[in-house]
Amino acid sequence: MFAHYIFEPGAIRKLPELLAKLGYNRPYLISDTHTHEIAGCRTEEVLRQAGVDFTSHKLKSPENSDLAADENALGSIAMANDKDADIIISIGTGTINDLGRYFSYITGRPFLLVATAPSMDGLVSGVAPLIFHNMKITFSTQEPLALICDPEIMAAAPLKMLAAGAADILGKYNCLLDWKLSHIINDEYYCDIIAGIMRTAVDQTMESTKGLASHDDKAVSVLTEALVLSGIAMDFSGNSRPASGAEHHQSHYWEMQFLFDGIPAVLHGTKVGIGTVLMLELYNALAQMEKPDFAAIRESIADRLTTQAWEEEMRRCYRDGADGIIELEKKSKKNDPEGLLKRLSVIEARWDEIRALAGTAPKADEIYRVLEEMGAAKVPADVGIPRQYVSDSIRYGKELRDRYTILQLMWDIGKLDEEADLLVEKYCRESA
């Protein structure tokens, strides 16, 4: 369990002392081309000077994109594995962190993280989104025993990584709404304390975004703390609910399509920021929406996609990953008429409460402006996300998880296709 947090200049120098305190003496270091240069070499030198035996494996990063957290990368780590190592240390923040946490979990060894950039919120999480057979799947992993952050290294990270981390945190505005929405409609477990901790971290990050553009140490520290709190919130709740909602479904869907089509990867948080703008547009629209004609919605259920037509759409959109999506629907029955009718009864009865919740959402254009001020991507075209990807992700991104979000609500009330068309028209004019 996460217990040690070293955030100070020269923090890596504390690693040998920390390992001795924890009772470990032979780490297996995992890094990639970029993170090895940033902190891997320094970590190795510190361990050598302290007389600590270690094995180091450096994954090769693609020239024009980021390393993918998939079975190929995991296989490379496994083949280079030091079976005598008693602890796994990832040197890196995103993909390397996810891979190291999962590898430590499946090999039954503890895990420690040397962070290199505040670019994502899984720093101390017990789960990791990994790519398996072209599907983005959340796996259980090992929480780090310790997190080592040198603020000088973190603040020196490229602006695109700082912006990605901030965008990942700003996405919590949406996912907290999704969590509360599911509580209202499905009576899903919801914790005001956890949500409050996360909301405070998001608000503080929002206030610090201007400082990130100048790599301000204080702003980077605020962001790093928010990312750590996000992981802790996930652990407290037992899942990723406090940190992942419909905005993440957009990001995961686009990432899968990039893999299918051989398009260079884009940072997770960057995609989450774009997805957050889109999903907040849906909440903003819901806040202004008149109460639907629920009798007409019920009468039109038979006109929705048949199971066969839906499966054909899943095979078009999810391609090699379609079988997993179809199997998930058989278990979750998100689109089953019986479940839909039950939810419609709740939505109708609690419409005013649902609309009031939507009214608490930040304005999408406010988040758009903040992303713009950080120099971050704001619309799909900024990172090469095609128009068709966006159209499909809004309509079918909800199928990735058994998780109730604004996307499912819009589908429930028969508005999702209409809203998808409006969003694509507004945000994808420059996309192919």
Secondary structure by P-SEA (a helix, b strand, c coil): cccccccccccccaaaaaaaaacccccbbbbcaaaaaacaaaaaaaaaaacccbbbbbbbccccccccccaaaaaaaaaaccccccbbbbccccaaaaaaaaaaaaacbbbbbbcccccccccccccccccccccbbbbbbbcccbbbbcaaaaaaccaaaaaaaaaaaaaaaaaaaaaaaaaaaccccccaaaaaaaaaaaaaaaaaaaaaaaccaaaaaaaaaaaaaaaaaaaaaccccccccaaaaaaaaaaaaaaaaccccccaaaaaaaaaaaaaaaaaaaaaccccaaaaaaaaccccccaaaaaaaaaaacccaaaaaaaaaaaaccccaaaaaaaaaaaaaaaaaaaaaaaacccaaaaaaaaaaaccccccccccccaaaaaaaaaccccccccccaaaaaaaaccaaaaaaaaaaacccccc
